[in-house]
Amino acid sequence: MQDVFVHSSAHVAQDVRLGAGSKVWINVQIREDAVIGENCIISKDVYIDHGVRIGNRCKIQNSVSVYNGVTIGDDVFVGPNVSFTNDKVPRAFNADWKITETTVENGASIGANATIVCGVTIGEYAMVAAGSVVTRDVAPYTLVKGNPARPTARIDMAGNRVGDL
């Protein structure tokens, strides 16, 4: 792992691929077969499950859990305490359990304490407001907020409002 910083308290599986310039901070756990792109910041207390894919130049803030089945594109911001799910019908024991995949496309931003229910796609440069609960797809360049999250505005790549919905 060339040009990568991994804090001494982090647990990173041997077969994890960490891109050049990435930083893994205090108490992070990254499981087997995960791939993290270049120049990413994985902040304190983050859990990244096996098989997760994270693109380049992403920032995953404190106390986020990214479960198997989640794919994150390039230039994505995930705020503190965001919750991703990967099971539509969670049970402690279920022989028929299947992962439900979630995709966060390039440039998207997810605010603090948002919940992303599995099976959705968050479109390019979309923005999820803090505390929102995303239960369906978010269109590219759209701001959503609330519980359940509803589209409220069109935005540009920088997150500036460019029109109402």
LINTAGI-V855699 format. One line per field, one symbol per residue. phi: phi as a letter, one per 30 degrees, with the letter a starting at -180 (. if undefined). burial: 1 if it has 9 or more other ideal C-beta (glycine too) atoms within 8 Angstrom, else 0. A space follows every 10 residues. Layout:
phi = ???
burial = ???
This chain:
phi = .dhccbeddd cbedcdccde idbccdhdbb deidbbddhc ccdeidcbdd idcbddhcbc deiccccejc bcddhccbde idcccbbdbd bdbadcdbdc dbbcdeidbb deidccdejc ccdehdbcde idcccbecde hbcbajbddb dbacbcddjd dbldc
burial = 0001011001 0110010110 1111101111 1011111111 1111111111 1101111111 1111111111 1111111111 1111111000 0000000011 1111111111 1111111101 1111111110 1111000100 1111110010 1011100010 00000
